[in-house]
C-alpha cells in the first residue's frame, strides 16, 4: 500500500481501469472456485454417490443457502438421471464445468485488458514527469549526477515500476481473493480438514518472507549499477575521438566491463533469490497436499465422514491455492523491486530546484535601460569564483570580458542567464532583480551563443527554429544570411531541410557556429550573450563567424566573453578579469596605453 501511495498521483488519472480490473478479478476468483466446486457433482454422478432428492427444495433465506444449493443440484441430477439417464446428467455437469471455466478465463482476459491501460498510462506519465523535471532542474544538478544514471531511471526503473503495478494488483486483489474464495469453499466441504491445512500456512509464510527480506536492497544495487554502465556508454559515445586518439579503448573497455561484471553479479544474486520463491512455495504446497492426502484419506476410508467426490474436489481446491500462493510470493518480490525503482524515480521528480520562480515573479517583456551586476560574489563549491564584482552595461552597448581561464568570465554569463544564482549581491535588468522575474521571461530577452555549438540531430531549419518556433522559411533564410551561413546552407543536398547529423557532425566547426548564431539572430533578442563564440575556430572560420557576430550585434546590448582579443577591439567597454575580480577596464586603445594586463595579453596574441 505504501508503494501505491507513492505512485498515487500517477495512478489516479487511470483509476477507472484499476476499478474495472478489480471487478474482473473478483469475478475471476469467484468463477475459479466455482469451476473447481462444480467438479464434485460430476464425480458424484460418475461414482453414483449423488444424494437422491425427489422433492424440489424451497429457498429459506441466505443462512440456508448452502443446503438449498446442494439440494437443488441433487434434485436436478436425480430428475435428469431418472428421466434421461446418468449419461445425460453427466453431460449437463460437463457443460456447467466448461461454462464456468470459460467465464473464469474471460474475466481473467478482461482484467489484464484493463490493467494494460493503467500500466502503460502510468509508464507514459512517469516518463513525461521525469523528462519534464530533467528539463527544469538547474544545470548545477547535472554536475553532480551521472547522465547515464538519469537515463537508467527514465528507462529501466520506469519499466520496473510498470511491471510491478500488475504484480501489486495481483498481490492485493486477484490472488488473495482466489485463495479466500477457495478457503470458503474448503470450509463448506470440511471445517475439520481446513483447520488441519491451516497449521502449515504460517510455517510456509515465514520461510517465503525470509527469502525475500533483502530483495529491495539488492534490486537497488542492480539499478544503480545499470546507471553506472549507461553513464560510461554515454561518455564513450560523446568522447569517441579522444578515446581513439589517445589509444584509451582498453581503459574504457575495462571500466565498462568492471561495471557490467558488478551488474552481472548483483543480477545473479537478485534473480536467484527471486527464482527460489516458486520452487520453495511449490514444495511447501506439495508437503501440505501430502498431509491432506494422509489426513483426508483417513476421513474418507476410515471415518467415512467425507465422500470421495467431496475429497477430490477439496484436493483440487487445495492445489488451486498453490498457484496464487506462488504468484503472491513472486509478486511480492516484483513489488519490492518496483518499490526500489519508484524511490529512484521519485528522487528525481521530487528534487527541489533552487532556481524555482518565486510565487510573485513578474514577466518582463522588454529591456529599456541597463543590466547591472552589483557587488556579486559566487562560488560553485568552496572557493569564490567572483568576488564583489560590479559592472553596468547600458542598453545598446557592448561589454567584453577578457582574462585567463578560470578568471570568472563564463560564470558571469551563467549568472546573467540565471543558470545559477549569485551567492551574494544582485543582478538587475532595468533596476529589477532578476530573481523577481520569471526565468522564461528573463531568457526571452536574451540570445546565447556559446563556445560549443550545441546542435541537434535534425534539419538545419528545425535547429534554427529553436530561436522562433513559428518563423517562416523566408525568416529562417534571412537569419542564415545575417549569420553568414546561407552561403553553405543553400549548397547542402536539401538546403535548409538537410539533416545535419548527431550534434551537427556533418558540418565543420565554423559552419556549426554560424548556425548557432543564426538561431540567436532569428530569436532577435535585445540582449546577446556570446561566450567565447570563436575560440574553437580556425582563422578562416573565425573571420566568417566574426562578420556574422558583428552583423548580429548591431543595435543590440551585448556581453562578449572573449578568448581571442581580435574579436572585441570595437567593444564599448573591455573588462580585464583575474581571479574573479576586475583589474582593468576601458576601451581597447585606452587599455593598450595603460601598458597593464590587457596590453600584455594583446602582445601575447600579437594582434596590434
Buried (B, 14 or more C-beta within 10 A) or exposed (E): EEBBEBBEEBBEEBEEBBEBBBBBBBBBBBBBBBBBBBBBBBBBBBEEBBEEBEEEBEEEEEEEEEEBBBBBBBBBBBBBBEEEEBEEBBBBBEEBBEBBBEBBBBBBEBBBEBBEBBBBBBBBBBBEBBEEBBEEBBEBBEEEBBBBBBBBBBBBBBBBBBBBBBBBBBBBBBBBBBBBBBBEBBEBBBEEBBEBBEEBBEEBBEBBEEBBEEBBEBBBBBBBBBBBBBBBBBBBEEBEEEBEEEEBEEEBEEBBEEBBEBBEEBBEBBEEBBEBBEEBBBEBBEEBBEBBEEEBEEBBEEEEEBBBBBBBBBBBBBBBBBBBBBBBBBBBBBBBBBBBBBBBBBEBBEBEEEBEBEEEBEEBEEBEEBBBBBEBBBBEEEEBBBBBBEBBBEBEBBBBBBBEEEBBBBBBBBBBBBBBBBBEBBBBBBEBEBBBBBBEBBBBBBBBBBBEBBBEBBBBBBBBBBBBEEBEEEBBBBBBBBBBBBEBBEEBEEBBEBBBEEBBEBBBBBBBBBBBBBBBBBBBBBBBBBBBBBEBBEEEBBBBBBBBBEBBBEEBBBBBBBBBBBBBBEBBBBBBBBBBBBBBBBBBEEBBEEEBBBBEBBEEEEEE
